[in-house]
Amino acid sequence: MAHIHLAWELGSGLGHVSRLKPIAIELARRGHEVSMSLRDLVVTRSAWLPLDLACVQAPVFLHQTVGLPKRAASLAEIALAHGYLEGGVLDALFEGWRALIARFGPALVVADYAPTATLAARALGIPAMAIGLGFAVPPAGRPLPSIRWSGELEPGRLAAAESRLVHSANHALRATGVAPLTRGSELFRGDRALLCDWPELDCYARGPLADGETWFGPNFDPAAGDAPRWPLGEGPRVFAYLKGTHRDTETVLRALVDRGCRTLCYLRGIDSGKPPPVEHALLAYSPGPVNLEAALDEAALCVCHAGGGTTAQSLLAGVPLLLLPSQAEQELNARAIERLGAGVAVVQGRAPGEALARLLDEGHFRGAARSFAERHRGFSHERQTRDLCDTIERTLPRGANGPTT
């Protein structure tokens, strides 16, 4: 039996815990000891509490960094805004992670968007694997690429950010005696990458993978959420998973009403008493998360912010997407879906109503989504979890591997 530590440091939302939870359950079933450090213990409590395993607050950067561009152009710039701008600041986070990992004494660290966890594991001589969607697991052996939808960047900007990132990381490593980093991708990939994506959805369009890598497919919890309750009527059913803070949420909901769509919407905040932005008999607001598998089985269209889990489930169901990205990762996901021809993104001044009309009136979008679903018809969430855990076990140091059943 081995001790395996699962870590989440950067990013927000439930996708990180949804990815780690089935892995934790399966590893524990196989006889391993599992612990977790999570960026957010509060929002995710209902997910991890039933697991009956050690779960602690991850060391995270709590302050606002000034002097950086408002919109990050690479993973390096994201990390600079979260503690990597100055070596002395990173030292504090690094020591926190090193103490946490040393306390648990794992044989292996599995890091979900957790670069400082991989850095601390490197210092402790513990192998670290990175797991995540393509965005958080960049291509190996190359400078960190741009994460912008479009537009020219200042000459040398990407290289300068990566250089500063690597310098800060090596500042933290300076007294440990381990080999310094040479590229920023080493922070986000660890010793081995578990790429939970498909090539068609890869936001970097990276082409062939490095030797020994594979596409495991996106992670999500297919059984989570309540059964869908659709508004009455005869119009097409549309599932919407939105945030009220997005500038186009109200406009899109009104456009759906105008088109006669029966829309079931999960809008964060409504469940805690916030008034809905649009009220109509054709709009039903779910009081909690909706079972996506059941909803998409009956939907003609999905409207969301281009999160990896939601878009993957929609495409597996053969349902096209209206995408309202609000940050860089979502923009890149949306661009990949547009490349597939299975959705339209509302970006750079595009009108939400026109995008909706195209998706409802032009059948090729649904055809592209159904073609994707057919190509991945054999995908199994349960088999994916087993494959991921098999790979994790094969990466354990010799003598630390536990029983596999």
C-alpha positions as semicolon CSV with decimal commas, in nm:
position;residue;x (nm);y (nm);z (nm)
1;M;0,000;0,000;0,000
2;A;0,128;0,349;-0,092
3;H;0,032;0,696;0,025
4;I;-0,072;0,922;-0,264
5;H;-0,139;1,293;-0,216
6;L;-0,378;1,480;-0,448
7;A;-0,326;1,858;-0,470
8;W;-0,519;2,150;-0,622
9;E;-0,370;2,502;-0,612
10;L;-0,486;2,734;-0,895
11;G;-0,818;2,788;-1,071
12;S;-1,174;2,795;-0,946
13;G;-1,490;2,592;-0,980
14;L;-1,588;2,235;-0,909
15;G;-1,407;2,082;-1,204
16;H;-1,085;2,021;-1,012
17;V;-1,252;1,827;-0,732
18;S;-1,476;1,647;-0,983
19;R;-1,156;1,526;-1,148
20;L;-0,979;1,424;-0,827
21;K;-1,275;1,270;-0,644
22;P;-1,322;0,952;-0,855
23;I;-0,945;0,900;-0,857
24;A;-0,934;0,927;-0,477
25;I;-1,220;0,677;-0,445
26;E;-1,060;0,426;-0,682
27;L;-0,712;0,454;-0,529
28;A;-0,858;0,401;-0,182
29;R;-1,054;0,102;-0,312
30;R;-0,728;-0,048;-0,433
31;G;-0,584;-0,025;-0,085
32;H;-0,382;0,297;-0,107
33;E;-0,382;0,571;0,154
34;V;-0,505;0,896;-0,001
35;S;-0,486;1,254;0,124
36;M;-0,592;1,578;-0,045
37;S;-0,501;1,948;-0,028
38;L;-0,760;2,172;-0,193
39;R;-0,770;2,538;-0,285
40;D;-1,133;2,568;-0,170
41;L;-1,259;2,354;0,118
42;V;-1,593;2,534;0,151
43;V;-1,759;2,519;-0,192
44;T;-1,631;2,166;-0,246
45;R;-1,718;2,032;0,100
46;S;-2,017;1,828;-0,014
47;A;-1,793;1,650;-0,266
48;W;-1,495;1,555;-0,049
49;L;-1,657;1,515;0,295
50;P;-1,810;1,171;0,226
51;L;-1,473;1,033;0,114
52;D;-1,348;0,990;0,473
53;L;-0,990;1,087;0,393
54;A;-0,750;1,353;0,516
55;C;-0,835;1,679;0,337
56;V;-0,662;2,007;0,423
57;Q;-0,642;2,363;0,298
58;A;-0,381;2,408;0,027
59;P;-0,126;2,689;0,063
60;V;-0,250;2,955;-0,183
61;F;-0,164;3,316;-0,268
62;L;-0,427;3,544;-0,108
63;H;-0,308;3,886;-0,222
64;Q;-0,345;4,103;-0,530
65;T;-0,039;4,145;-0,747
66;V;0,004;4,489;-0,905
67;G;0,199;4,586;-1,213
68;L;0,096;4,293;-1,433
69;P;-0,124;4,317;-1,745
70;K;-0,497;4,291;-1,675
71;R;-0,526;3,991;-1,906
72;A;-0,269;3,716;-1,878
73;A;-0,107;3,604;-2,202
74;S;0,030;3,269;-2,078
75;L;0,033;3,029;-1,786
76;A;0,352;3,204;-1,679
77;E;0,167;3,534;-1,635
78;I;-0,110;3,357;-1,443
79;A;0,150;3,212;-1,206
80;L;0,323;3,549;-1,170
81;A;-0,006;3,689;-1,042
82;H;-0,031;3,406;-0,787
83;G;0,297;3,434;-0,601
84;Y;0,565;3,381;-0,864
85;L;0,639;3,747;-0,937
86;E;0,901;3,770;-0,663
87;G;1,125;3,493;-0,533
88;G;1,082;3,601;-0,171
89;V;0,701;3,575;-0,196
90;L;0,717;3,235;-0,361
91;D;0,951;3,115;-0,087
92;A;0,664;3,139;0,163
93;L;0,424;2,939;-0,055
94;F;0,695;2,689;-0,138
95;E;0,778;2,629;0,229
96;G;0,408;2,585;0,305
97;W;0,370;2,324;0,034
98;R;0,692;2,150;0,131
99;A;0,585;2,126;0,496
100;L;0,238;2,002;0,401
101;I;0,366;1,730;0,167
102;A;0,639;1,627;0,411
103;R;0,377;1,595;0,685
104;F;0,183;1,338;0,484
105;G;0,496;1,167;0,353
106;P;0,343;1,042;0,027
107;A;0,518;0,820;-0,224
108;L;0,364;1,026;-0,507
109;V;0,198;1,365;-0,557
110;V;-0,077;1,407;-0,817
111;A;-0,109;1,780;-0,890
112;D;-0,420;1,936;-1,047
113;Y;-0,315;2,285;-1,164
114;A;-0,076;2,293;-0,868
115;P;0,268;2,413;-0,985
116;T;0,397;2,486;-0,635
117;A;0,301;2,138;-0,521
118;T;0,513;1,991;-0,803
119;L;0,796;2,228;-0,708
120;A;0,783;2,119;-0,344
121;A;0,768;1,752;-0,443
122;R;1,077;1,805;-0,660
123;A;1,261;1,951;-0,359
124;L;1,157;1,655;-0,142
125;G;1,261;1,396;-0,400
126;I;0,901;1,277;-0,440
127;P;0,775;1,207;-0,793
128;A;0,492;1,434;-0,906
129;M;0,235;1,382;-1,179
130;A;0,028;1,663;-1,328
131;I;-0,337;1,598;-1,412
132;G;-0,583;1,824;-1,589
133;L;-0,737;1,954;-1,905
134;G;-0,503;2,060;-2,182
135;F;-0,498;2,423;-2,063
136;A;-0,326;2,340;-1,732
137;V;-0,097;2,073;-1,881
138;P;0,099;2,259;-2,152
139;P;0,308;2,093;-2,423
140;A;0,637;1,945;-2,305
141;G;0,978;2,085;-2,387
142;R;0,853;2,413;-2,532
143;P;0,809;2,768;-2,403
144;L;0,465;2,825;-2,252
145;P;0,235;2,927;-2,543
146;S;-0,005;3,217;-2,567
147;I;-0,351;3,173;-2,414
148;R;-0,508;3,466;-2,598
149;W;-0,806;3,422;-2,831
150;S;-0,640;3,646;-3,088
151;G;-0,432;3,959;-3,123
152;E;-0,066;4,040;-3,140
153;L;0,146;4,038;-2,825
154;E;0,436;4,267;-2,753
155;P;0,762;4,119;-2,884
156;G;0,936;3,916;-2,615
157;R;0,642;3,922;-2,372
158;L;0,596;3,546;-2,348
159;A;0,969;3,484;-2,310
160;A;1,006;3,752;-2,042
161;A;0,720;3,610;-1,834
162;E;0,855;3,257;-1,859
163;S;1,205;3,371;-1,763
164;R;1,071;3,542;-1,453
165;L;0,862;3,239;-1,361
166;V;1,159;3,003;-1,389
167;H;1,381;3,246;-1,195
168;S;1,134;3,259;-0,903
169;A;1,095;2,881;-0,899
170;N;1,471;2,830;-0,894
171;H;1,503;3,093;-0,620
172;A;1,283;2,868;-0,405
173;L;1,490;2,562;-0,497
174;R;1,826;2,730;-0,441
175;A;1,901;2,571;-0,102
176;T;1,757;2,226;-0,172
177;G;2,037;2,083;-0,383
178;V;1,805;1,963;-0,659
179;A;1,849;2,045;-1,027
180;P;1,700;2,381;-1,129
181;L;1,416;2,417;-1,379
182;T;1,492;2,510;-1,737
183;R;1,137;2,568;-1,868
184;G;0,808;2,682;-1,721
185;S;0,630;2,374;-1,855
186;E;0,819;2,162;-1,598
187;L;0,623;2,334;-1,320
188;F;0,286;2,250;-1,473
189;R;0,372;1,900;-1,595
190;G;0,577;1,753;-1,310
191;D;0,757;1,427;-1,388
192;R;0,470;1,290;-1,595
193;A;0,146;1,434;-1,733
194;L;-0,202;1,284;-1,725
195;L;-0,373;1,474;-2,007
196;C;-0,747;1,463;-1,944
197;D;-0,858;1,591;-2,280
198;W;-0,905;1,490;-2,643
199;P;-0,700;1,619;-2,937
200;E;-1,006;1,785;-3,094
201;L;-1,061;1,990;-2,776
202;D;-0,698;2,063;-2,695
203;C;-0,676;2,440;-2,656
204;Y;-0,312;2,440;-2,767
205;A;-0,372;2,220;-3,075
206;R;-0,040;2,061;-2,984
207;G;-0,040;1,776;-3,235
208;P;0,134;1,445;-3,155
209;L;0,201;1,381;-2,786
210;A;0,537;1,307;-2,630
211;D;0,640;0,942;-2,598
212;G;0,446;0,763;-2,326
213;E;0,160;1,016;-2,314
214;T;-0,199;0,950;-2,407
215;W;-0,532;1,131;-2,432
216;F;-0,743;1,010;-2,139
217;G;-1,044;1,228;-2,219
218;P;-1,205;1,499;-1,998
219;N;-1,315;1,427;-1,641
220;F;-1,660;1,490;-1,501
221;D;-1,904;1,335;-1,258
222;P;-2,185;1,192;-1,475
223;A;-2,416;1,117;-1,183
224;A;-2,400;1,453;-1,006
225;G;-2,698;1,689;-0,981
226;D;-3,076;1,680;-0,969
227;A;-3,308;1,546;-1,238
228;P;-3,400;1,816;-1,496
229;R;-3,740;1,985;-1,468
230;W;-3,822;2,158;-1,794
231;P;-4,070;2,443;-1,846
232;L;-4,396;2,345;-2,013
233;G;-4,446;2,422;-2,380
234;E;-4,356;2,300;-2,727
235;G;-4,032;2,484;-2,808
236;P;-3,686;2,327;-2,816
237;R;-3,533;2,241;-2,481
238;V;-3,216;2,433;-2,392
239;F;-2,995;2,374;-2,091
240;A;-2,804;2,677;-1,961
241;Y;-2,529;2,676;-1,698
242;L;-2,444;3,041;-1,641
243;K;-2,313;3,301;-1,401
244;G;-2,518;3,613;-1,335
245;T;-2,205;3,827;-1,341
246;H;-2,136;3,766;-1,711
247;R;-2,226;4,067;-1,925
248;D;-2,429;3,862;-2,175
249;T;-2,624;3,634;-1,939
250;E;-2,941;3,845;-1,933
251;T;-2,925;3,912;-2,309
252;V;-2,895;3,542;-2,387
253;L;-3,181;3,445;-2,157
254;R;-3,406;3,705;-2,320
255;A;-3,305;3,581;-2,665
256;L;-3,396;3,225;-2,565
257;V;-3,739;3,341;-2,452
258;D;-3,788;3,537;-2,776
259;R;-3,712;3,220;-2,976
260;G;-3,967;3,020;-2,778
261;C;-3,707;2,790;-2,621
262;R;-3,793;2,602;-2,303
263;T;-3,485;2,679;-2,100
264;L;-3,370;2,509;-1,781
265;C;-3,104;2,728;-1,624
266;Y;-2,867;2,667;-1,336
267;L;-2,756;3,017;-1,240
268;R;-2,521;3,047;-0,944
269;G;-2,672;3,274;-0,680
270;I;-3,037;3,196;-0,748
271;D;-3,012;2,905;-0,505
272;S;-2,919;3,151;-0,227
273;G;-3,202;3,396;-0,289
274;K;-3,069;3,626;-0,562
275;P;-3,351;3,739;-0,796
276;P;-3,335;3,594;-1,149
277;P;-3,229;3,838;-1,425
278;V;-3,519;3,733;-1,650
279;E;-3,853;3,587;-1,540
280;H;-4,078;3,409;-1,788
281;A;-4,289;3,095;-1,811
282;L;-4,038;2,952;-2,062
283;L;-3,753;2,989;-1,811
284;A;-3,706;2,752;-1,518
285;Y;-3,425;2,810;-1,270
286;S;-3,286;2,505;-1,096
287;P;-3,232;2,546;-0,720
288;G;-2,911;2,342;-0,744
289;P;-2,677;2,169;-0,990
290;V;-2,854;1,970;-1,260
291;N;-2,770;1,617;-1,372
292;L;-2,605;1,708;-1,702
293;E;-2,628;1,361;-1,851
294;A;-3,005;1,358;-1,808
295;A;-3,054;1,720;-1,918
296;L;-2,839;1,694;-2,229
297;D;-3,011;1,371;-2,331
298;E;-3,322;1,585;-2,390
299;A;-3,169;1,918;-2,494
300;A;-3,133;2,071;-2,840
301;L;-2,870;2,319;-2,725
302;C;-2,638;2,388;-2,433
303;V;-2,546;2,742;-2,323
304;C;-2,246;2,776;-2,093
305;H;-1,919;2,960;-2,028
306;A;-1,706;2,694;-2,205
307;G;-1,588;2,508;-1,897
308;G;-1,413;2,183;-1,987
309;G;-1,648;1,941;-1,811
310;T;-1,973;2,094;-1,937
311;T;-1,855;2,124;-2,296
312;A;-1,723;1,768;-2,301
313;Q;-2,051;1,625;-2,172
314;S;-2,249;1,831;-2,421
315;L;-2,042;1,708;-2,714
316;L;-2,060;1,348;-2,594
317;A;-2,438;1,389;-2,600
318;G;-2,423;1,532;-2,955
319;V;-2,553;1,871;-2,839
320;P;-2,412;2,192;-2,993
321;L;-2,304;2,483;-2,774
322;L;-2,356;2,856;-2,737
323;L;-2,046;2,969;-2,550
324;L;-2,000;3,277;-2,330
325;P;-1,636;3,258;-2,222
326;S;-1,530;3,488;-1,939
327;Q;-1,157;3,409;-1,906
328;A;-0,863;3,283;-2,106
329;E;-0,907;2,908;-2,054
330;Q;-1,273;2,927;-2,153
331;E;-1,186;3,133;-2,462
332;L;-0,939;2,868;-2,573
333;N;-1,195;2,592;-2,509
334;A;-1,448;2,789;-2,712
335;R;-1,203;2,831;-2,999
336;A;-1,143;2,454;-3,007
337;I;-1,519;2,390;-3,024
338;E;-1,556;2,642;-3,305
339;R;-1,279;2,459;-3,492
340;L;-1,493;2,147;-3,459
341;G;-1,792;2,332;-3,601
342;A;-2,000;2,229;-3,299
343;G;-2,061;2,569;-3,141
344;V;-2,046;2,947;-3,157
345;A;-1,865;3,170;-2,908
346;V;-1,987;3,516;-2,813
347;V;-1,658;3,706;-2,824
348;Q;-1,516;4,024;-2,975
349;G;-1,845;4,203;-3,024
350;R;-2,050;3,912;-3,157
351;A;-2,421;3,951;-3,085
352;P;-2,563;3,674;-2,861
353;G;-2,897;3,676;-3,042
354;E;-2,736;3,621;-3,381
355;A;-2,520;3,339;-3,246
356;L;-2,830;3,172;-3,097
357;A;-3,019;3,203;-3,426
358;R;-2,736;3,035;-3,617
359;L;-2,722;2,744;-3,374
360;L;-3,097;2,686;-3,385
361;D;-3,142;2,738;-3,759
362;E;-2,828;2,585;-3,913
363;G;-2,822;2,209;-3,876
364;H;-2,450;2,164;-3,942
365;F;-2,369;2,258;-3,581
366;R;-2,572;1,969;-3,445
367;G;-2,426;1,747;-3,715
368;A;-2,072;1,830;-3,600
369;A;-2,163;1,765;-3,236
370;R;-2,318;1,430;-3,327
371;S;-2,011;1,335;-3,530
372;F;-1,796;1,406;-3,226
373;A;-2,025;1,193;-3,009
374;E;-2,002;0,907;-3,258
375;R;-1,621;0,920;-3,264
376;H;-1,611;0,892;-2,885
377;R;-1,911;0,664;-2,840
378;G;-1,706;0,408;-2,647
379;F;-1,585;0,655;-2,386
380;S;-1,650;0,537;-2,031
381;H;-1,597;0,754;-1,726
382;E;-1,546;0,445;-1,512
383;R;-1,287;0,298;-1,749
384;Q;-1,111;0,633;-1,771
385;T;-1,080;0,643;-1,391
386;R;-0,935;0,291;-1,389
387;D;-0,687;0,382;-1,666
388;L;-0,575;0,693;-1,478
389;C;-0,526;0,497;-1,156
390;D;-0,336;0,223;-1,344
391;T;-0,097;0,489;-1,475
392;I;-0,061;0,643;-1,129
393;E;0,026;0,303;-0,983
394;R;0,283;0,235;-1,254
395;T;0,451;0,565;-1,165
396;L;0,487;0,482;-0,795
397;P;0,848;0,428;-0,683
398;R;0,958;0,067;-0,682
399;G;0,838;-0,107;-0,366
400;A;0,564;0,150;-0,296
401;N;0,299;0,005;-0,526
402;G;-0,006;-0,134;-0,359
403;P;-0,243;-0,409;-0,468
404;T;-0,449;-0,371;-0,781
405;T;-0,778;-0,554;-0,807
